[in-house]
Each structure stands twice: as C-alpha cells, then as structure tokens.
Amino acid sequence: MEGFEVLQAGDIKAGLKKLETALIDVVLCDVKLPDGSGIDATRIIKEKYPNIEIILLTAYGNIPDGVQAMKNGAFDYITKGDDNNKIIPLLYKAVEKVTLANRVTLLEKQLEHKYSFESIVGKSKAILSSIESARKVSTSEATVLLTGETGTGKEVFAQAIHHSSLRSKHNFIAVNCSAFSKELLENELFGHKAGAFTGATKDTKGIFEEANNGTVFLDELGEMPLDLQVKLLRVLETGEYLKVGDSKPTKVNVRIIAATNRDLKKEIESGNFREDLFYRIAVFEINLLPLRERLADIEDLSYFFLKKFEESANRKISSISNEYLELLMQHQWKGNIRELRNVIERSVILCEGTILTPESLPYEIQQLSKPGTKEKMLSAFELASAEKVHIQKVLNYTNGNKTKTAELLGIALTTLYRKMSEYNL
C-alpha cells in the first residue's frame, strides 16, 4: 500500500549480493543474523554504499548497541514490535534523506565534469599542450601563473587545476585585481577588524581566510598596487598576513593561482611589479595562446556554444554552415573565446532556420572575404534597416533588458539608448 518495492535476504552474505545487483535506498536489518551482526553489517554497507540508509531492528534494545549502531552509520535503531505508525514514517524519512544525498552526489559529479580538464574544448596542439601542463601541475602545491590575452580561458584553466588538486573539496575563490581600488582590494583580500575604519562594526573575513585550505585565483594580477604586492609576498612566504586594522597575524593555508594579460617582466623593468613576487608567483607558468593562433579550435568551440545557447533560447539549430565557419576562421578575434561566445549567442538569436548561416553574423564579420572576392557594399539605408532589425531581435531575446542587450551587441549602454531613440524602438 505504501508503494515500496521490497527485496528480501536471509543473511548478511545474501543481502550484500542483493546490494551489488539492485538499486536499493533503505535497508531494514535485524541485529542478530545467522552469519553475523547487523551492527557490523551496517559498517560494511556504509563503507561501500555511503548513500544507503540502514534501519536496525532488535528484539532487546540496549544502549551500547544503539550507540555503536549510530557510530557505524545507522539511520535509526529500533525495537521489534513497533507498529507501522513508527516504522512507515521512519522509512519515508530515510528515503527522503537518500534522495537528497543522491541529488547532491549527482550535482557534485556534474560540477566535477564542468570544471574538469575534459570540459576544456579544443583539439589544437597549443591547447592540448596547455592542458597537459596544467594536469601535471594540478597535483602539486606549486603556485601557477596563467598568461595570455583577455578572453583566452585563464579562469577555466584555474578552475580545472583546482578541481584536479588535493584541495578540490575546499573553496575556490576568484578575485579580479583590476575591479577594486587599492583600499577595497586590500579589504577584499585580507578582511578587517572591527573599528578599523568608519562603518567597520565587526570583524570580517577576507578572501584568503574564506579560501583556507583551498585555492585563491588572482585574476589581472598585473593591476595589483605595489604595497599590496608586499602583503601578497608575505602570504606566499609565511602563510600569514595582517587584516586591515589588526596587529595580530592571521595564518592561512591556501594555494595561489594568478593570471595576467600583461608582460610582467616588462612591468618589473618599469617599476610596476616586484621582481621577488614574480619569481614566487611564476613557479609554473602556462601561456594560453590567442584564438587567432589556434584556428583548429574554432569549430569545436562554435558547436559547444551553439549547444549551450540553443538550449537556453529554446531553439532547435542542428548545425553550422561551412560558409559561416570559413568567415569565423578569417576574423581576428581580438576578444578571443569570450568574443566567439558572444558571436554565437547573437547568431542563435538571429538565426531564422535550423542552420547557422553568415546572415546571422555581425556585419563586420559578414564583410570578410576570401582573397580576390569583391566585398558586398550596403547602402546607408540598407545598413540602418538591418541594424534596427538586429537590435529589435536582441531586445526581444533579453525581454527588454538593455544592459544585457548592449553586452550582446558589443556596444556601450549609452550607444544602445541613442540607437533605440533613432529607430523609435
């Protein structure tokens, strides 16, 4: 009547065989069995199947057995003879816990894949070499410096290194060093003591403390002010730092992965970056080449983003035309993978059929031509008409969100407002 599917076993050995061949959520187990104790069986089952819950039944309950059963991982320990008013609700609670545990396990596996090296898209020699280097360093404790132009995937690599390391069960926290003023960045990284400044009413943890035993990713490290570089160097050398307004050092154990699009050796020569910090940060350096130098990755990346955006836009787009891909190969990709992602998302919005064609590309990419091919020129009126339709489609896609629309169009928000006014949108 309760809808449970029940399997039976006469002893521990038979029960363990059932667990090997069937998907079981809850085990109801007697304490005294022909080939052993249910309390010992609980430990064996939980070691092999941690998400299964076990309810132990005994004719004569005693406190020591109950304590040991719970230590071994039993969900509950009850005396035989209790009616369904107790057992059935207990079963439902156990099933609910198992369902939640299975969901968490699934999410963890999805996250592991999302941030694994297998999730990095590309087949060029350059990207495969970078992945191999990152795999090798991931299992060490060495600091890593990721270099390359903006949009080449440095944070993706940092995530993969962290999730393949022994610190993967702990926090990965990223901070963009160019996004804060000196004072705000110091507070963000190191936290502060109560009373350190006006409005500091309580002690606050910084990123290093929040990431203790995990990984801190310092993006755009070349933008960090010199006096904060000194504090970072101290963290690397001693594992200690001073919170803002504190006189007692805070000790942490973190791994640092940093990224920059600047040439730090040139920054050292110009006095903008500390040489001693560079050699502590760049223990292991990985350079990520720009997209225009690894054209072999464009097709795979395009299909990856196509799948991502057709799902979010609830569209059915089966493939990408050769003409479309040829134009992508000719573009310079100054914004690298981030720019390609943006172009594919816009194309999915504008695509009229089930195949991405050049008509859905931005105008400047459409005008790229093979050597000897005459460029197609549009009149000012035709160009304005096309631009109006283009902006309207993107506005529809974002449900009128102008900030998101400007981002997808690759223009400033003020420019979008001006064009909307011109076209009466």
C-alpha positions in Angstrom: 0.0 0.0 0.0 2.9 2.4 0.7 4.4 1.8 -2.8 7.8 0.5 -1.6 9.4 -2.3 -3.7 10.8 -4.9 -1.2 13.6 -7.4 -1.7 14.4 -10.0 0.9 17.6 -11.7 2.1 18.1 -14.3 4.8 21.6 -13.3 5.9 24.4 -10.7 5.5 26.1 -12.5 2.6 22.8 -12.7 0.6 22.0 -9.1 1.5 25.3 -7.9 0.2 24.8 -9.7 -3.1 21.4 -8.0 -3.5 23.1 -4.6 -3.0 25.5 -5.4 -5.8 22.7 -6.1 -8.3 19.8 -3.8 -7.3 19.4 -0.1 -6.7 18.4 0.0 -3.0 17.7 3.1 -1.0 17.0 1.7 2.5 18.0 -1.5 4.3 15.9 -2.8 7.2 18.2 -5.1 9.0 18.0 -7.4 12.1 20.7 -7.0 14.6 21.1 -10.8 15.1 21.6 -12.7 11.8 22.7 -16.2 11.0 26.2 -15.2 9.8 26.9 -12.1 11.9 25.7 -8.9 13.5 23.6 -6.3 11.8 25.6 -3.6 13.6 28.8 -4.9 11.9 26.9 -5.2 8.6 26.0 -1.5 8.8 29.6 -0.5 8.8 30.4 -2.7 5.8 27.4 -1.4 3.8 28.0 2.3 4.6 31.7 2.0 3.6 30.7 0.6 0.2 27.4 2.4 -0.3 27.5 5.7 1.7 24.2 7.0 0.4 22.1 3.9 1.5 20.4 4.4 4.9 20.1 1.5 7.3 17.4 1.0 10.0 18.4 -1.7 12.5 15.8 -3.8 14.3 16.4 -5.6 17.6 14.3 -7.7 20.0 16.1 -6.4 23.0 17.5 -2.9 22.6 20.4 -1.8 24.7 22.3 1.5 24.9 25.8 0.2 24.0 24.5 -1.5 20.8 22.4 1.6 19.9 25.5 3.9 20.3 27.7 1.6 18.2 25.0 1.3 15.5 24.8 5.0 15.1 28.6 5.3 15.1 28.6 2.7 12.3 26.2 4.9 10.3 22.8 3.5 11.0 19.9 5.9 10.3 18.0 4.5 13.3 17.9 1.7 15.8 14.5 0.5 17.0 12.9 -2.3 18.9 10.9 -5.0 17.1 7.2 -5.0 17.6 6.7 -1.3 16.9 3.8 -0.8 14.6 3.6 0.9 11.3 2.8 4.2 13.0 6.5 4.4 13.7 8.2 2.2 11.0 6.5 3.7 7.9 7.2 7.4 8.7 10.8 6.3 9.5 11.1 4.7 6.1 9.8 7.8 4.4 12.3 10.0 6.3 15.2 7.6 5.3 14.1 7.6 1.7 13.9 11.4 1.7 17.5 11.6 3.1 18.7 9.1 0.4 17.0 11.1 -2.4 18.7 14.3 -1.2 22.1 12.6 -0.9 21.8 11.1 -4.4 20.9 14.6 -5.7 24.0 16.1 -4.0 26.2 13.3 -5.4 24.8 13.9 -8.9 25.4 17.7 -8.6 29.0 17.1 -7.4 29.7 14.8 -10.4 28.2 17.5 -12.8 30.4 20.1 -11.1 33.5 17.9 -11.4 32.9 17.5 -15.1 32.1 21.2 -15.6 35.4 22.2 -14.1 37.5 19.2 -15.2 40.2 19.2 -17.9 37.8 17.2 -20.1 35.4 20.1 -20.2 38.1 22.3 -21.9 37.1 22.5 -25.6 39.7 22.3 -28.3 42.0 20.0 -30.3 44.8 22.2 -31.4 48.4 21.3 -30.4 48.6 24.5 -28.4 45.5 23.9 -26.3 46.4 20.2 -25.8 49.9 21.1 -24.7 48.5 23.7 -22.2 46.1 21.1 -20.8 48.9 18.6 -20.4 51.0 21.1 -18.5 48.1 22.1 -16.3 47.3 18.4 -15.5 50.9 17.9 -14.3 51.0 20.9 -12.0 47.5 20.3 -10.6 48.5 17.6 -8.2 51.3 19.7 -6.8 51.2 22.6 -4.4 53.1 25.0 -6.7 51.8 28.4 -7.5 50.8 28.8 -11.1 50.9 31.9 -13.4 48.5 31.8 -16.3 49.4 34.3 -19.1 47.7 35.3 -22.3 45.3 37.8 -23.8 41.9 38.6 -22.2 39.3 36.0 -23.1 41.7 33.1 -23.7 40.2 31.0 -20.8 42.6 31.6 -17.9 39.9 31.2 -15.3 38.6 28.0 -16.9 42.2 26.6 -16.5 42.4 27.8 -12.9 39.2 26.0 -12.1 40.3 22.8 -13.7 43.7 22.9 -11.8 41.9 23.4 -8.5 39.3 20.7 -9.1 42.0 18.2 -10.0 44.1 19.0 -6.9 44.0 17.7 -3.4 42.3 20.9 -2.4 39.2 20.3 -4.6 36.9 19.7 -1.6 37.6 23.2 -0.4 36.8 26.7 -1.7 38.0 28.1 -5.0 37.6 31.9 -4.8 38.4 34.2 -7.7 39.0 38.0 -7.4 39.7 40.4 -10.3 42.5 42.7 -9.0 41.6 45.4 -11.5 38.0 45.7 -10.3 38.8 47.4 -7.0 40.6 50.4 -5.7 43.7 49.7 -3.6 41.7 50.1 -0.3 38.8 48.0 -1.4 41.1 45.3 -2.8 43.1 45.1 0.5 39.8 44.7 2.4 38.5 42.2 -0.1 41.6 40.0 0.1 42.5 40.3 3.8 39.4 41.4 5.7 39.4 43.8 8.6 39.0 44.1 12.3 36.1 45.8 14.0 36.8 49.6 14.3 39.4 49.6 11.5 37.5 52.3 9.7 34.2 54.1 9.8 31.4 51.5 9.4 33.6 48.5 10.4 31.3 47.3 13.2 32.5 43.7 13.3 35.4 41.5 12.3 35.2 40.5 8.6 36.9 37.7 6.8 38.8 38.3 3.6 39.0 36.0 0.6 42.2 34.4 1.9 40.5 33.4 5.1 37.4 32.2 3.3 39.6 30.1 1.0 41.6 28.5 3.8 42.8 25.0 2.6 41.5 25.8 -0.9 42.6 28.0 -3.8 42.7 31.7 -4.4 42.6 32.8 -8.1 44.0 36.3 -8.6 42.9 37.5 -12.0 44.7 40.5 -13.6 47.5 40.3 -11.1 49.5 42.9 -13.0 47.0 45.5 -11.8 47.7 45.0 -8.1 49.2 48.0 -6.4 52.8 47.7 -5.2 52.1 47.9 -1.5 49.6 45.1 -1.7 52.1 43.1 -3.7 54.3 43.2 -0.5 51.4 41.7 1.6 50.8 39.0 -1.1 54.5 38.1 -1.0 54.3 37.7 2.8 51.4 35.3 2.4 53.4 33.2 -0.1 56.5 33.2 2.1 55.0 32.7 5.6 51.3 31.9 5.1 50.5 35.0 7.3 49.0 38.4 6.7 47.6 41.3 8.7 43.9 42.2 8.4 43.1 45.9 8.0 43.3 47.4 11.5 44.8 44.3 13.1 48.2 43.8 14.8 48.0 40.1 15.2 48.8 38.0 12.1 46.2 35.7 10.6 47.6 32.3 9.4 46.1 30.6 6.3 47.0 27.6 4.1 46.0 28.5 0.5 47.2 27.8 -3.0 47.5 30.7 -5.3 46.9 30.7 -9.0 47.3 34.0 -10.7 46.6 35.3 -14.2 47.6 38.3 -16.2 47.4 39.7 -19.7 50.4 41.9 -19.1 54.1 41.1 -19.7 55.2 41.1 -16.0 58.9 41.2 -16.9 58.3 44.5 -18.7 56.3 45.6 -15.7 59.2 44.8 -13.4 61.5 46.9 -15.7 59.1 49.8 -15.5 58.8 49.5 -11.7 55.2 48.5 -11.6 55.7 44.9 -10.4 58.0 43.4 -7.8 60.6 41.0 -9.1 60.7 38.9 -5.9 56.9 38.4 -6.1 57.2 37.4 -9.8 59.5 34.6 -9.0 57.3 33.3 -6.2 54.2 33.5 -8.4 55.7 32.2 -11.6 56.9 28.9 -10.2 55.0 27.2 -13.0 53.9 29.4 -16.0 51.3 28.4 -18.6 50.8 30.6 -21.6 47.4 30.4 -23.3 47.7 31.4 -27.0 45.1 33.7 -28.6 42.3 32.2 -30.6 43.7 33.5 -33.9 46.8 31.4 -33.3 44.8 28.2 -32.8 42.2 28.2 -35.5 41.7 24.5 -35.2 39.7 25.1 -32.0 37.1 27.4 -33.6 34.8 24.7 -35.0 34.7 22.7 -31.7 34.1 25.9 -29.7 31.4 27.1 -32.0 29.4 23.8 -31.7 30.0 23.9 -27.9 28.5 27.4 -27.6 25.7 26.5 -30.2 24.5 23.7 -28.0 24.7 25.9 -24.9 22.7 28.7 -26.3 20.1 26.8 -28.3 19.1 25.2 -25.0 18.8 28.5 -23.2 17.0 30.1 -26.1 14.7 27.0 -26.6 15.8 26.8 -30.3 16.5 23.8 -32.5 19.5 24.6 -34.5 21.2 21.4 -35.9 24.4 22.6 -37.4 26.7 25.4 -38.7 27.2 26.1 -42.4 30.7 25.8 -43.9 30.4 29.4 -45.1 29.8 30.6 -41.6 32.8 28.7 -40.2 35.0 30.0 -43.0 34.2 33.6 -42.0 34.9 32.8 -38.4 38.3 31.5 -39.4 39.1 34.8 -41.2 38.2 37.0 -38.2 41.0 38.3 -35.9 39.2 37.5 -32.6 40.7 40.3 -30.5 38.4 39.3 -27.7 39.3 35.6 -28.1 37.0 32.9 -26.8 34.8 35.4 -25.0 34.2 37.2 -28.3 33.4 34.0 -30.1 30.9 33.1 -27.4 29.2 36.4 -27.8 29.0 36.0 -31.6 27.5 32.5 -31.4 24.9 33.7 -28.8 23.9 36.5 -31.1 23.7 34.2 -34.1 21.4 31.8 -32.2 19.1 34.7 -31.5 19.0 35.9 -35.1 19.0 32.6 -36.9 15.8 32.1 -38.9 16.2 28.4 -39.7 17.9 25.3 -38.3 21.5 26.1 -39.5 23.7 29.0 -38.6 24.5 30.9 -41.8 26.6 34.0 -42.5 23.4 36.2 -42.4 23.3 35.8 -38.6 26.8 37.0 -38.1 27.7 40.6 -37.2 28.1 42.9 -40.2 31.8 43.3 -39.9 32.4 39.5 -40.0 30.0 39.1 -42.9 32.1 41.5 -44.9 35.3 39.4 -44.5 36.0 37.8 -47.8 38.5 35.4 -49.4 41.3 36.8 -51.4 40.0 38.1 -54.8 36.4 38.2 -53.7 34.7 41.6 -54.1 33.1 42.9 -50.9 29.4 43.4 -50.8 28.6 47.0 -50.0 25.3 48.1 -48.4 23.7 51.5 -48.8 23.4 53.6 -45.6 19.6 53.0 -45.7 20.0 49.2 -46.0 22.6 49.1 -43.2 20.3 51.2 -40.9 17.4 48.9 -41.6 19.5 45.8 -40.9 20.8 47.3 -37.7 17.3 48.2 -36.5 16.0 44.7 -37.0 19.1 43.3 -35.4 18.7 45.4 -32.2 15.0 44.6 -32.0 15.7 40.9 -32.1 18.2 41.1 -29.4 15.9 43.2 -27.3 13.2 40.6 -27.7 15.6 37.9 -26.7 16.6 39.7 -23.5 13.0 40.6 -22.7 13.9 44.3 -22.9 16.9 44.0 -20.6 19.0 46.9 -22.1 22.2 46.1 -20.2 22.2 42.5 -21.4 21.3 43.7 -24.9 24.2 46.2 -25.0 26.5 43.4 -23.8 25.4 41.0 -26.6 25.6 43.7 -29.2 29.1 44.7 -28.1 28.2 48.3 -27.6 28.0 50.8 -24.8 24.7 51.2 -23.0 24.6 54.9 -24.0 25.1 53.9 -27.6 22.2 51.5 -27.3 19.9 54.2 -25.9 20.9 56.5 -28.7 20.2 53.9 -31.4 16.8 53.0 -29.8 15.9 56.6 -30.0 17.0 56.9 -33.6 15.0 53.9 -34.6 12.0 54.6 -32.3 12.4 51.2 -30.6 
